Amino acid sequence: MTEKIASIHDSTKIANPQAILADLQASQQLPVYWVTDFDSLEQCLDDLETRERIALDTEFIKRDTYYPKLALVQINTGEAIYLIDAPKLDLSEFWVVLEEMPLMIWHACGEDLGIFYLLSECEALTNVFDTQIALSYLTSQLQMGYQQALKDELAIEVTKGESQSDWLARPLTDEQEQYAIDDVRYLLCLYDALQAQLVAKDLVDKVTEDCQLYAKELYDAANVEDDATYLAMVDFRYTGEQLAVLQAVSAWREALARATNQPKTFILKKQAVRDVVTELPSTMKHLTYKTSMHRSMLRLYGPELLTVINEARALKEADQPPKILAPYRSKDKTISKAVQKIVDDYEAETGVPANVLMRKKWLSQLYEVVAYDLPLEELPEGLKGWRYPWVTQTVIPLIATHKEALQAGMGVDDDDYSAAGG
């Protein structure tokens, strides 16, 4: 194992693979404690309050409810592993302790933090480090799984066969318990190995910033207002009337799902929402035969949904949501090739992979800023941090040299300038 670790990290000058091996061996011997009552939770919290960093994971079920059912929280302190039996406990104090923890290490924390925000009602976390984000900087793979990360970075093999099992069942099977333990057993070692590589490449600050950006994005997603949920399904081709219907139906679906504690897709799948927006049904017959809304939902909520649709359609134009700007579309690849070149150049200069440096969504928003002469405050948050000097001094000036072609590819006209505030 030592030889493989050394060969993996030769290029990053990790000086002591023996230390990593020692940590791995120590991880394999960590004691495991179940936290199932108030006293054991208090002991766990007392321990956590002395720690500078911990590794975490969660197991939950969200198949037939709006609110996820948290089944288990796994924590590795470096000296012990805790398995917290979430359904049995009041975790109010636990969430506060985690919020105040100097450093929480996760792998692919999207769903975990979504639950964290939902159950804790805390502000956006600033103590999150996601090893998946670190790996994207080091490998250019944006969504490397934990199993592959351990194999590639630490020569550790773990199984992932229990991910879809019933985590609310008690007692857990031996296989489930081992799976849960393995999800955090080596996570601190993985963090240390990745951190050494990031230090060698001078990428620590950039990765840390992107981890906090991700935590903030997850917070925003967990706290989006019902009236803004429509933006996840919006289409620039929708008319003002269709946008009003989409906004109203999306908000109605979200509120109903929350009130009845069922997944919003149980009420209306995304395709059914799109059907409603394109067909604009005004009768039960139209709703039944022109949309893919499930018959059971039609019986329960059809008349109520029709009321929502008709009220939205009756809105005056001034009260409709603002129209969506058209994306840049052109068979001429001059702009995209020019942008790709400066992205590649910056990758060569900084070591940040191109797909990490510039997301497609960010680039689309950059095009809007240039084409519609929007203020720099309209830049996406991801381009306001360490990327900002490069974006404002290099990328935007380059795109501006192609402004006429950009506007043509976006169908910009005087009305669009007015709508955008230009």
C-alpha positions in Angstrom: 0.0 0.0 0.0 2.9 2.4 0.8 4.4 2.0 -2.6 1.0 2.7 -4.3 0.4 5.8 -2.2 3.9 7.1 -3.0 3.5 6.5 -6.7 0.1 8.3 -6.8 1.5 11.4 -5.1 5.1 11.6 -6.5 4.2 14.6 -8.6 2.9 16.5 -5.5 5.9 15.9 -3.4 4.1 14.3 -0.5 7.1 13.7 1.7 6.0 11.0 4.1 3.7 8.3 2.7 4.6 6.3 5.9 2.6 8.8 7.9 -0.4 8.3 5.6 -0.1 4.6 6.0 0.1 5.0 9.8 -3.1 7.1 9.8 -4.9 4.6 7.7 -3.9 1.8 10.0 -5.1 3.8 13.0 -8.4 4.5 11.2 -9.0 0.8 10.9 -8.8 0.4 14.7 -11.0 3.3 15.7 -13.6 2.5 18.3 -17.2 2.8 17.2 -19.9 4.1 19.6 -23.7 4.1 19.1 -25.5 7.2 20.3 -29.0 6.1 21.1 -30.1 8.1 24.2 -29.7 11.5 25.9 -26.7 10.6 28.0 -24.7 9.1 25.1 -25.6 12.1 23.0 -24.3 14.5 25.7 -21.0 12.5 25.9 -20.7 12.7 22.1 -21.4 16.5 22.1 -18.8 17.0 24.9 -16.3 15.2 22.7 -17.2 17.2 19.6 -16.8 20.5 21.3 -13.1 19.7 21.9 -12.4 18.9 18.2 -11.0 21.2 15.5 -12.2 19.0 12.7 -14.6 16.1 12.1 -15.7 14.0 9.1 -19.4 13.4 8.6 -22.0 11.6 6.5 -25.7 10.9 6.8 -28.1 8.2 5.9 -31.7 9.1 5.2 -34.8 8.1 3.3 -36.8 10.5 1.1 -39.0 8.3 -1.1 -42.5 9.1 -0.2 -42.3 12.3 1.9 -41.5 16.0 1.4 -39.3 16.1 4.5 -36.4 13.6 4.5 -36.4 11.1 7.3 -32.9 11.3 8.9 -31.9 7.8 10.0 -28.3 8.0 10.9 -25.4 10.5 11.3 -21.9 9.2 11.2 -19.0 11.2 12.6 -15.3 10.5 12.7 -13.4 12.6 15.2 -10.0 11.0 14.4 -10.1 9.1 17.7 -13.6 7.6 17.6 -16.5 7.0 15.2 -20.0 7.9 16.4 -23.2 6.5 14.9 -26.0 8.8 16.0 -29.4 7.1 16.0 -31.3 10.2 14.7 -34.9 9.0 15.0 -34.6 8.4 18.7 -33.0 11.8 19.6 -33.7 15.5 19.8 -30.8 16.9 17.8 -31.3 20.6 18.4 -28.1 21.0 20.4 -26.3 18.7 18.0 -26.9 21.0 15.1 -25.6 24.0 17.0 -22.4 22.2 17.9 -21.8 21.3 14.3 -22.5 24.8 13.1 -19.8 26.0 15.5 -17.3 23.3 14.6 -14.1 24.8 13.0 -14.1 22.4 10.1 -16.6 19.8 8.9 -15.3 17.5 6.2 -17.8 15.7 3.8 -17.7 14.0 0.5 -20.4 15.1 -2.0 -22.3 17.0 0.7 -25.2 18.2 -1.4 -28.0 16.1 0.0 -26.4 16.0 3.5 -26.3 19.8 3.8 -29.8 20.0 2.3 -31.0 18.0 5.2 -28.8 19.9 7.6 -30.3 23.2 6.6 -33.9 21.8 6.7 -33.6 20.3 10.2 -31.3 22.8 11.9 -32.7 26.1 10.5 -29.1 27.5 10.7 -27.6 30.2 8.5 -25.4 29.2 5.5 -22.4 27.2 6.8 -18.9 28.5 6.4 -17.0 25.6 7.9 -17.5 23.0 5.1 -14.9 21.2 3.1 -16.1 18.9 0.4 -13.4 16.4 -0.7 -15.4 15.9 -4.0 -14.7 19.5 -4.8 -11.1 19.1 -4.0 -10.8 16.1 -6.3 -12.4 18.1 -9.1 -9.4 20.6 -8.9 -6.9 17.8 -8.8 -8.4 15.4 -11.3 -10.9 17.5 -13.4 -13.6 14.9 -12.5 -16.5 16.9 -11.2 -18.4 14.1 -9.4 -16.0 11.5 -8.3 -17.6 9.0 -5.9 -16.3 8.3 -2.5 -15.5 4.7 -3.4 -13.4 5.7 -6.4 -11.7 8.5 -4.4 -10.5 6.1 -1.7 -9.3 3.6 -4.3 -7.4 6.2 -6.3 -6.0 8.3 -3.5 -5.5 5.8 -0.7 -5.6 2.3 -2.3 -8.5 1.5 0.0 -11.4 -0.7 -1.2 -14.8 -0.2 0.3 -18.2 -1.6 -0.8 -21.2 0.5 -1.6 -23.9 -2.1 -1.7 -26.1 -0.8 1.0 -26.8 2.8 -0.2 -30.4 2.1 -1.0 -31.3 -0.1 1.9 -33.8 0.7 4.7 -31.8 2.9 7.0 -34.8 3.4 9.4 -34.9 -0.4 10.2 -33.5 -1.3 13.6 -31.3 -3.1 14.3 -29.2 -2.4 11.2 -27.7 -5.4 9.6 -24.0 -6.0 10.0 -23.6 -5.0 6.3 -25.4 -1.7 6.8 -23.4 -0.8 9.9 -20.1 -1.6 8.2 -21.2 0.5 5.2 -22.1 3.4 7.5 -18.8 3.2 9.4 -16.7 3.0 6.2 -18.4 6.2 4.9 -16.4 8.2 7.4 -13.6 5.8 8.6 -11.1 7.0 5.9 -12.5 10.5 5.2 -10.0 12.3 7.4 -7.2 10.5 5.8 -8.6 11.3 2.3 -8.8 15.0 3.4 -5.1 15.0 4.6 -3.9 13.4 1.3 -5.8 15.9 -0.8 -4.8 18.8 1.3 -1.1 17.9 0.8 -1.7 18.0 -3.0 -3.6 21.2 -2.9 -0.8 22.9 -0.8 1.8 21.7 -3.4 -0.3 23.2 -6.2 -1.2 26.4 -4.3 -4.9 25.6 -4.6 -6.0 25.5 -1.0 -7.6 28.9 -0.9 -9.4 28.4 -4.2 -10.9 25.1 -3.2 -11.8 26.4 0.3 -13.7 29.3 -1.4 -15.5 27.0 -3.7 -16.6 24.8 -0.8 -18.1 27.7 0.9 -19.7 28.9 -2.3 -21.3 25.4 -2.6 -22.5 25.5 1.0 -24.1 28.9 0.3 -25.7 27.6 -2.9 -27.2 24.7 -1.0 -28.5 27.0 1.6 -30.2 29.2 -1.0 -31.7 26.2 -2.6 -33.1 24.9 0.7 -34.6 28.4 1.5 -36.0 29.4 -1.9 -39.4 31.1 -1.7 -42.3 29.2 -3.2 -42.8 32.0 -5.7 -39.3 31.5 -7.0 -39.4 27.7 -7.5 -40.6 28.2 -11.0 -37.2 29.4 -12.1 -35.9 25.8 -12.0 -38.2 25.0 -14.9 -38.4 28.3 -16.8 -38.0 28.5 -20.6 -37.1 31.7 -22.4 -39.7 30.8 -25.0 -42.6 31.1 -22.6 -44.9 34.1 -22.9 -45.7 36.3 -20.0 -49.0 34.5 -19.5 -47.2 31.1 -19.5 -44.6 32.4 -17.0 -47.4 33.6 -14.7 -49.0 30.1 -14.9 -45.7 28.4 -14.3 -44.9 30.6 -11.3 -48.4 30.0 -9.8 -48.5 26.3 -10.4 -44.9 25.8 -9.1 -45.7 27.7 -5.9 -49.0 25.8 -5.4 -47.2 22.5 -5.9 -44.5 23.3 -3.4 -46.8 24.6 -0.7 -49.2 21.6 -1.1 -46.3 19.1 -1.0 -45.0 20.7 2.2 -48.4 20.8 3.8 -49.2 17.1 3.0 -45.6 15.9 3.5 -45.3 14.2 0.1 -42.8 14.6 -2.7 -43.9 17.4 -5.1 -43.4 15.0 -8.0 -46.3 12.9 -6.4 -48.6 15.8 -7.0 -47.3 17.0 -10.4 -44.2 15.6 -12.2 -42.1 18.1 -14.1 -43.6 17.0 -17.4 -47.1 17.5 -16.1 -46.1 21.1 -15.1 -44.8 21.7 -18.6 -48.0 20.3 -20.1 -50.0 22.7 -18.0 -47.9 25.7 -19.1 -48.0 24.8 -22.8 -51.7 23.7 -22.9 -53.1 26.3 -20.5 -56.1 24.1 -19.6 -59.3 25.8 -18.5 -61.6 22.8 -17.9 -61.3 19.5 -16.1 -61.6 17.7 -19.5 -58.8 19.7 -20.9 -56.7 19.1 -17.8 -57.4 15.4 -18.0 -56.7 14.8 -21.7 -54.1 17.4 -22.5 -51.8 16.9 -19.6 -50.0 14.0 -18.0 -51.3 14.7 -14.5 -52.0 11.4 -12.7 -55.7 10.5 -12.5 -55.6 10.2 -8.6 -54.2 13.7 -8.4 -56.8 15.0 -10.8 -59.5 13.7 -8.5 -57.9 15.2 -5.4 -56.6 18.5 -6.7 -57.9 19.1 -10.3 -60.5 21.8 -9.5 -58.0 23.6 -7.1 -55.3 23.5 -9.8 -57.7 24.9 -12.4 -58.4 27.8 -10.1 -54.7 28.5 -9.7 -54.2 28.4 -13.5 -57.2 30.7 -14.3 -56.2 33.2 -11.6 -52.6 33.4 -13.1 -53.9 33.7 -16.6 -56.1 36.7 -15.5 -53.1 38.7 -14.3 -52.3 41.9 -16.0 -49.1 42.1 -18.1 -47.5 44.4 -15.5 -48.1 41.7 -12.8 -46.6 38.8 -14.8 -43.1 37.6 -14.1 -40.4 39.3 -16.2 -39.5 37.5 -19.4 -36.5 35.3 -19.5 -33.5 36.4 -21.6 -32.7 34.2 -24.6 -29.5 32.3 -24.4 -26.7 32.7 -26.9 -27.2 30.4 -29.8 -25.2 30.4 -33.0 -23.6 28.0 -35.4 -20.7 30.4 -35.5 -18.2 29.0 -32.9 -15.9 32.1 -33.0 -16.9 33.4 -29.6 -16.9 30.0 -27.9 -13.5 29.1 -29.3 -12.1 32.4 -28.2 -13.4 31.9 -24.7 -12.2 28.3 -24.6 -8.7 29.5 -25.5 -8.4 31.9 -22.6 -9.9 29.4 -20.2 -7.3 26.9 -21.4 -4.6 29.5 -21.0 -5.7 30.2 -17.4 -5.8 26.5 -16.7 -2.2 26.2 -17.8 -1.3 29.2 -15.6 -3.1 28.2 -12.4 -3.6 24.5 -12.6 -7.3 24.8 -12.2 -9.1 22.5 -14.7 -11.1 24.3 -17.3 -14.4 22.7 -16.3 -13.9 23.8 -12.7 -12.7 27.3 -13.7 -15.8 28.2 -15.8 -19.2 26.5 -15.6 -21.5 26.5 -18.6 -24.2 28.3 -16.6 -21.7 31.0 -15.5 -20.6 31.6 -19.1 -24.2 32.0 -20.2 -24.7 34.6 -17.5 -21.5 36.3 -18.6 -22.9 36.6 -22.1 -26.0 38.2 -20.7 -23.9 40.8 -18.7 -22.0 41.8 -21.9 -24.9 41.6 -24.3 -27.3 43.6 -22.2 -24.7 46.0 -20.6 -25.7 44.7 -17.1 -23.7 45.9 -14.0 -21.0 43.6 -12.7 -23.2 43.0 -9.7 -25.2 40.7 -11.9 -22.3 38.3 -12.2 -22.9 34.9 -10.7 -21.5 34.5 -7.2 -19.0 32.0 -8.4 -17.3 34.6 -10.5 -17.2 37.2 -7.8 -14.5 35.5 -5.7 -11.0 34.5 -6.7 -12.1 34.3 -10.4 -13.2 38.0 -10.4 -10.0 39.7 -11.5 -9.5 37.2 -14.3 -13.2 37.5 -15.4 -13.3 41.3 -15.4 -9.8 41.9 -16.8 -9.6 39.1 -19.4 -12.9 37.3 -20.1 -15.3 40.2 -20.3 -13.1 42.4 -22.5 -12.7 39.4 -24.8 -16.4 38.7 -25.0 -17.0 42.5 -25.6 -14.9 42.4 -28.7 -17.6 40.0 -30.1 -20.5 41.9 -28.7 -22.3 42.5 -32.0 -22.2 38.8 -32.9 -23.2 37.9 -29.3 -26.2 40.1 -29.5 -27.2 38.7 -32.8 -27.0 35.2 -31.4 -29.2 36.2 -28.5 -31.7 38.0 -30.6 -31.1 41.3 -28.7 -33.3 44.2 -29.6 -34.3 47.5 -28.0 -37.1 45.9 -26.1 -34.7 43.4 -24.6 -32.4 46.3 -23.5 -35.4 47.9 -21.7 -36.4 44.6 -20.1 -32.9 44.1 -18.8 -32.7 47.6 -17.5 -30.2 48.8 -20.2 
